[in-house]
């Protein structure tokens, strides 16, 4: 049967029988469910299939297996269309973030800076004004300066120049430091050496996951200390954000979409990665994004 309908993988490479997951029911006696392979027709064409392989026993002896499968071509087409829509939505979101960040940095931030200077000059030029009024002008100047700083930070959060020009590790390190200062928390960042050839799409994806994870942690964990790790190997890059706080029910949160988990998962999926969330009430939370550094992801950089 394997030689007839299961001899080749979707990418055209040979599929040896000893690695066949249908045969796993024979070898281990455990049922198998697969939805990421293809089966082959007699005319030499293939189709994506979902199948279940269940062992059949006579007493304690495994004597065969029952395999049921369905053609999931339409599902795969729908998934590809949905992924395309998700990619376009995320791209549009990033373009809008960049536009708003530019407006904040080049226009509003500059106008606030000029207002701060004008207030300082007003205080110096009319130093003979009543002390109470001078104090009030000084307060306005300080508030204006604080707002300018906050606007600048928001601009960098929406679009990080460091990510674009320095790379993912320096950008994440800077974000953790700024986030710690703004939120009065401690986000400790540890990382491996990351090559500069990492595709920009992967860097941006992981940076957004870090932002969302830390913001969620501050809101929901009840703690002020968080650990962030960025690990690199030849075949994958891993981002891990961990806290030991109150935790939450992952399944319930995915249903309510209240923590931005859906958005993170969609982003990671678009770069062929996986997002895992390990959390239980009162036992902390670990968010782990793993993105393979395969040929497709490297081609993203070349295409960009």
C-alpha positions as CSV (number, residue, x, y, z in Angstrom):
1,X,0.0,0.0,0.0
2,X,2.8,2.4,0.9
3,X,4.4,2.0,-2.6
4,X,1.1,2.7,-4.2
5,X,-0.3,5.7,-2.4
6,X,2.2,7.0,0.0
7,X,5.6,6.8,-1.6
8,X,6.5,10.5,-2.0
9,X,6.2,13.5,0.2
10,X,4.5,16.8,-0.8
11,X,7.9,18.3,-1.6
12,X,8.7,15.5,-4.1
13,X,11.2,13.7,-1.9
14,X,11.1,10.0,-1.3
15,X,9.1,8.8,1.7
16,X,10.6,5.6,3.1
17,X,8.2,3.0,4.5
18,X,10.0,2.8,7.8
19,X,9.1,6.4,8.5
20,X,5.5,6.0,7.4
21,X,3.1,7.3,10.0
22,X,0.3,5.0,8.8
23,X,2.5,2.0,9.7
24,X,3.0,3.5,13.2
25,X,-0.2,1.7,14.2
26,X,1.5,-1.6,13.4
27,X,4.8,-0.8,15.0
28,X,3.5,0.8,18.3
29,X,-0.1,-0.3,18.6
30,X,-1.1,3.4,18.9
31,X,-3.6,5.2,16.7
32,X,-2.3,7.9,14.4
33,X,-3.9,11.1,13.2
34,X,-2.2,13.1,10.4
35,X,-3.3,16.1,8.4
36,X,0.0,17.4,6.8
37,X,0.8,14.8,4.1
38,X,-0.3,13.9,0.6
39,X,-1.6,10.7,-0.9
40,X,-1.1,9.6,-4.5
41,X,-3.6,8.7,-7.2
42,X,-3.1,6.0,-9.9
43,X,-2.6,8.8,-12.5
44,X,0.5,10.1,-10.7
45,X,-1.1,13.2,-9.1
46,X,-1.4,13.8,-5.4
47,X,-3.8,15.5,-3.0
48,X,-3.6,16.7,0.6
49,X,-5.2,14.2,2.9
50,X,-6.2,13.8,6.5
51,X,-6.0,10.2,7.7
52,X,-6.5,8.1,10.8
53,X,-4.7,4.8,11.2
54,X,-6.0,2.4,14.0
55,X,-4.4,-0.9,14.9
56,X,-6.5,-4.1,14.7
57,X,-5.8,-6.8,17.3
58,X,-6.5,-10.5,17.7
59,X,-6.0,-10.9,21.4
60,X,-2.7,-9.2,22.2
61,X,-1.4,-9.6,18.7
62,X,-1.6,-6.7,16.2
63,X,-2.8,-8.3,12.9
64,X,-3.5,-5.2,10.8
65,X,-4.7,-1.6,10.7
66,X,-7.7,0.2,9.5
67,X,-6.9,3.5,7.6
68,X,-9.6,6.1,6.9
69,X,-8.7,9.2,5.0
70,X,-10.4,12.3,3.4
71,X,-9.4,14.7,0.6
72,X,-8.8,18.1,2.3
73,X,-7.9,20.0,-0.9
74,X,-10.7,22.5,-0.3
75,X,-9.7,23.0,3.3
76,X,-6.1,23.7,2.3
77,X,-7.2,26.2,-0.4
78,X,-9.3,28.0,2.2
79,X,-6.4,28.0,4.7
80,X,-4.1,29.4,2.1
81,X,-6.6,32.1,1.3
82,X,-7.1,32.9,5.0
83,X,-3.3,33.1,5.4
84,X,-3.1,35.5,2.5
85,X,-5.7,37.7,4.1
86,X,-4.0,37.6,7.4
87,X,-0.7,38.5,5.8
88,X,-2.2,41.5,4.0
89,X,-3.9,42.6,7.2
90,X,-0.7,42.4,9.2
91,X,1.2,44.2,6.4
92,X,-1.4,47.0,6.4
93,X,-1.2,47.2,10.2
94,X,2.6,47.6,10.1
95,X,2.3,50.2,7.3
96,X,-0.2,52.2,9.4
97,X,2.0,51.8,12.5
98,X,5.0,53.2,10.5
99,X,2.9,56.1,9.2
100,X,1.6,57.1,12.7
101,X,5.1,56.7,14.2
102,X,6.5,59.0,11.5
103,X,3.8,61.6,12.2
104,X,4.4,61.4,15.9
105,X,8.2,61.7,15.6
106,X,8.5,64.3,12.8
107,X,5.5,66.5,13.6
108,X,3.9,66.2,17.0
109,X,7.1,65.5,18.9
110,X,8.8,68.4,17.2
111,X,5.9,70.8,18.0
112,X,5.9,69.7,21.6
113,X,9.7,70.3,21.8
114,X,9.1,73.8,20.4
115,X,6.4,74.4,23.0
116,X,8.7,73.4,25.8
117,X,11.4,75.8,24.5
118,X,8.8,78.6,24.2
119,X,7.7,78.1,27.8
120,X,11.3,78.1,29.0
121,X,12.0,81.3,27.2
122,X,8.7,82.9,28.5
123,X,9.9,82.1,32.0
124,X,13.3,83.6,31.5
125,X,12.1,86.7,29.5
126,X,9.5,87.7,32.1
127,X,11.4,86.8,35.2
128,X,9.7,89.8,37.0
129,X,6.3,88.2,36.9
130,X,4.8,87.0,40.2
131,X,6.5,83.9,41.6
132,X,3.3,81.9,41.5
133,X,2.8,82.6,37.8
134,X,6.4,81.7,37.0
135,X,6.0,78.5,39.0
136,X,2.9,77.7,36.9
137,X,4.8,78.3,33.7
138,X,7.6,76.0,34.9
139,X,5.1,73.3,35.6
140,X,3.6,73.7,32.1
141,X,7.1,73.4,30.6
142,X,7.8,70.2,32.6
143,X,4.5,68.7,31.6
144,X,5.2,69.5,27.9
145,X,8.6,67.9,28.2
146,X,7.1,64.8,29.7
147,X,4.5,64.5,27.0
148,X,7.2,64.9,24.3
149,X,9.1,62.1,25.9
150,X,6.1,59.8,26.0
151,X,5.2,60.6,22.4
152,X,8.8,59.7,21.4
153,X,8.5,56.4,23.3
154,X,5.2,55.6,21.6
155,X,6.7,56.4,18.2
156,X,9.5,53.9,18.8
157,X,7.0,51.3,20.1
158,X,5.0,51.6,16.9
159,X,8.0,51.4,14.7
160,X,11.4,50.7,16.1
161,X,14.3,52.2,14.1
162,X,16.7,50.0,16.2
163,X,15.1,46.9,14.8
164,X,15.6,48.1,11.2
165,X,19.1,49.4,11.6
166,X,20.7,47.5,14.5
167,X,19.0,44.1,14.4
168,X,16.7,42.1,16.6
169,X,18.8,41.6,19.7
170,X,19.8,45.3,20.2
171,X,16.2,46.3,19.5
172,X,14.8,43.8,22.0
173,X,17.3,44.8,24.6
174,X,16.5,48.5,24.2
175,X,12.7,47.8,24.3
176,X,13.1,45.7,27.5
177,X,15.1,48.6,29.1
178,X,12.6,51.3,28.0
179,X,9.6,49.1,29.0
180,X,11.1,48.5,32.4
181,X,11.6,52.2,33.0
182,X,8.1,53.2,31.8
183,X,6.2,50.4,33.7
184,X,8.5,50.4,36.8
185,X,9.2,46.7,36.3
186,X,12.3,44.6,35.6
187,X,12.4,42.8,32.2
188,X,15.7,40.9,32.1
189,X,16.9,40.2,28.5
190,X,19.4,37.4,27.7
191,X,20.3,36.5,24.2
192,X,22.7,34.5,21.9
193,X,24.6,36.1,19.1
194,X,22.1,36.7,16.2
195,X,23.5,37.0,12.7
196,X,22.6,40.0,10.7
197,X,21.1,37.9,7.9
198,X,18.0,37.1,9.9
199,X,15.0,37.9,7.6
200,X,13.3,41.2,8.5
201,X,9.9,39.5,8.5
202,X,11.0,37.1,11.3
203,X,12.6,39.9,13.3
204,X,9.5,42.0,13.2
205,X,7.3,39.0,14.1
206,X,9.3,38.2,17.2
207,X,9.6,41.8,18.2
208,X,5.8,42.2,18.1
209,X,5.4,38.9,20.1
210,X,7.8,40.3,22.7
211,X,5.8,43.6,23.0
212,X,2.5,41.8,23.3
213,X,3.8,39.3,25.8
214,X,5.3,41.8,28.1
215,X,2.3,44.1,28.0
216,X,0.0,41.2,28.8
217,X,2.4,40.1,31.6
218,X,2.3,43.5,33.2
219,X,-1.5,43.6,33.0
220,X,-2.3,40.1,34.2
221,X,0.6,38.4,36.0
222,X,0.6,40.6,39.2
223,X,4.5,40.6,39.1
224,X,7.2,43.2,38.4
225,X,9.9,40.8,37.2
226,X,10.0,39.1,33.8
227,X,12.6,37.0,31.9
228,X,13.1,37.3,28.2
229,X,15.4,34.9,26.2
230,X,16.3,35.0,22.5
231,X,18.1,31.8,21.4
232,X,19.6,31.0,18.0
233,X,20.7,27.8,16.3
234,X,21.4,27.0,12.8
235,X,17.9,25.8,12.1
236,X,15.6,27.9,14.3
237,X,15.3,31.0,16.5
238,X,13.4,31.0,19.8
239,X,11.9,33.7,21.8
240,X,10.8,32.9,25.4
241,X,9.0,35.3,27.7
242,X,8.5,33.9,31.2
243,X,7.0,35.0,34.5
244,X,6.0,33.2,37.7
245,X,2.8,35.2,38.3
246,X,-0.9,34.4,38.5
247,X,-1.2,32.7,35.1
248,X,-4.4,32.1,33.2
249,X,-6.6,29.6,31.5
250,X,-5.1,29.4,28.0
251,X,-8.1,27.8,26.3
252,X,-10.5,30.3,27.7
253,X,-8.3,33.2,26.8
254,X,-8.0,31.9,23.2
255,X,-11.8,31.8,23.0
256,X,-12.4,35.3,24.4
257,X,-9.4,36.8,22.5
258,X,-8.8,39.0,25.4
259,X,-5.1,38.8,25.6
260,X,-4.0,39.3,22.0
261,X,-3.0,35.6,21.8
262,X,-4.7,35.1,18.5
263,X,-2.8,37.9,16.9
264,X,0.5,36.5,18.2
265,X,-0.3,33.0,16.9
266,X,-1.2,34.4,13.5
267,X,2.0,36.4,13.2
268,X,4.1,33.4,14.1
269,X,2.2,31.1,11.7
270,X,2.9,33.5,8.8
271,X,6.6,32.8,9.2
272,X,6.1,29.1,9.4
273,X,6.7,29.1,13.2
274,X,4.9,27.8,16.2
275,X,3.6,29.6,19.3
276,X,3.2,27.7,22.5
277,X,1.7,29.1,25.7
278,X,2.2,27.2,29.0
279,X,0.2,28.7,31.7
280,X,-2.1,27.7,34.6
281,X,-3.8,29.8,37.2
282,X,-1.3,30.7,40.0
283,X,1.6,28.9,38.3
284,X,3.0,31.5,36.0
285,X,3.2,31.8,32.2
286,X,5.7,30.9,29.6
287,X,5.3,32.1,26.0
288,X,7.5,30.4,23.5
289,X,7.7,31.4,19.8
290,X,9.9,29.2,17.6
291,X,10.6,30.0,14.0
292,X,12.5,27.6,11.7
293,X,15.3,29.1,9.6
294,X,14.4,27.1,6.5
295,X,14.8,27.9,2.9
296,X,11.5,29.6,2.6
297,X,12.2,32.0,5.4
298,X,15.6,32.8,4.0
299,X,13.9,33.5,0.6
300,X,11.7,36.0,2.3
301,X,14.7,38.2,3.0
302,X,16.0,37.8,-0.6
303,X,12.6,38.7,-2.0
304,X,12.3,41.7,0.3
